[in-house]
Amino acid sequence: AVPTYEIMHRQNITTADAYLGIPYVHKDPGSVDCEEMTIKIQLPGTKNVSELDLDVQATYLRLSSEKYKLNTYLPAKVDEKRGSAKWDARKETLSVG
């Protein structure tokens, strides 16, 4: 099965960016200028992170377990060496950022 997942984008902006629209900043409110990305993957029935095999590369993410398979391209390039993953056993959710 393909697990449910959500990709969240984050930018560092100031109040001047948000309210004054300072033109020299050149930040697009979309994902083009995202500075951080977090992928939250819901994995109901998974009890331990050791059941998961995760591979994150610059342009894609692969996750597999006995029950789930997820292969997806990322909307922006990431630095796979700087990322981290956190397992929330209570919510059965893996956060990759």
C-alpha positions as CSV (number, residue, x, y, z in Angstrom):
1,A,0.0,0.0,0.0
2,V,1.1,3.6,-0.6
3,P,1.0,5.5,2.7
4,T,-0.6,8.9,3.1
5,Y,2.0,11.7,3.1
6,E,2.2,15.5,3.2
7,I,5.0,17.7,2.0
8,M,5.3,21.0,3.9
9,H,7.5,23.9,2.7
10,R,9.0,26.6,4.9
11,Q,10.6,29.9,4.2
12,N,12.3,32.4,6.5
13,I,10.5,35.7,6.0
14,T,10.3,38.9,8.0
15,T,7.3,41.1,8.6
16,A,8.7,43.4,5.9
17,D,8.5,40.5,3.4
18,A,4.9,39.6,4.5
19,Y,3.3,43.0,4.9
20,L,5.3,45.5,3.0
21,G,6.2,43.4,0.0
22,I,9.8,44.7,-0.1
23,P,10.8,44.0,-3.8
24,Y,14.5,43.4,-3.3
25,V,13.9,40.2,-1.3
26,H,12.5,38.3,-4.4
27,K,10.8,35.6,-2.4
28,D,8.1,33.7,-4.1
29,P,5.3,32.6,-1.7
30,G,5.2,29.2,-3.4
31,S,7.5,26.2,-3.1
32,V,10.1,27.6,-5.6
33,D,11.9,29.5,-2.8
34,C,11.4,27.0,0.0
35,E,14.4,26.9,2.4
36,E,13.2,23.8,4.3
37,M,11.0,20.9,3.5
38,T,9.4,18.4,5.8
39,I,7.6,15.2,4.6
40,K,5.2,13.6,7.1
41,I,4.4,10.0,6.3
42,Q,1.5,8.2,8.1
43,L,2.3,4.6,8.6
44,P,-0.7,3.0,10.6
45,G,0.2,-0.4,12.0
46,T,3.9,0.2,12.1
47,K,5.1,-0.3,15.6
48,N,8.9,0.3,15.3
49,V,11.1,2.4,13.1
50,S,13.3,-0.6,12.5
51,E,10.5,-1.9,10.2
52,L,11.2,0.9,7.8
53,D,13.8,1.3,5.0
54,L,14.3,4.9,4.1
55,D,16.4,6.3,1.2
56,V,16.5,10.1,0.6
57,Q,18.4,11.4,-2.4
58,A,18.6,15.0,-3.8
59,T,15.5,14.6,-5.9
60,Y,13.5,11.7,-4.5
61,L,12.4,9.8,-1.4
62,R,11.9,6.0,-1.2
63,L,10.4,4.3,1.8
64,S,9.5,0.6,2.1
65,S,8.4,-1.8,4.8
66,E,6.5,-5.1,4.7
67,K,3.2,-3.2,4.5
68,Y,4.1,0.1,2.7
69,K,5.9,1.3,-0.4
70,L,6.5,5.0,-1.2
71,N,8.5,6.3,-4.2
72,T,8.1,10.0,-4.9
73,Y,10.1,12.8,-6.5
74,L,10.6,15.8,-4.3
75,P,9.4,19.2,-5.5
76,A,12.8,20.8,-4.8
77,K,16.3,19.5,-4.5
78,V,17.5,18.7,-0.9
79,D,20.8,18.1,0.7
80,E,20.5,14.4,1.6
81,K,23.5,14.6,3.9
82,R,21.9,17.2,6.2
83,G,18.5,15.7,6.5
84,S,17.0,13.8,9.5
85,A,14.1,11.5,10.2
86,K,12.0,11.3,13.4
87,W,9.6,8.6,14.3
88,D,6.5,9.4,16.4
89,A,5.4,5.9,17.7
90,R,2.2,7.4,19.3
91,K,1.0,8.8,15.9
92,E,2.7,6.2,13.8
93,T,4.2,8.9,11.7
94,L,7.6,9.5,10.2
95,S,8.8,13.1,9.7
96,V,11.6,13.5,7.2
97,G,13.3,16.9,7.0
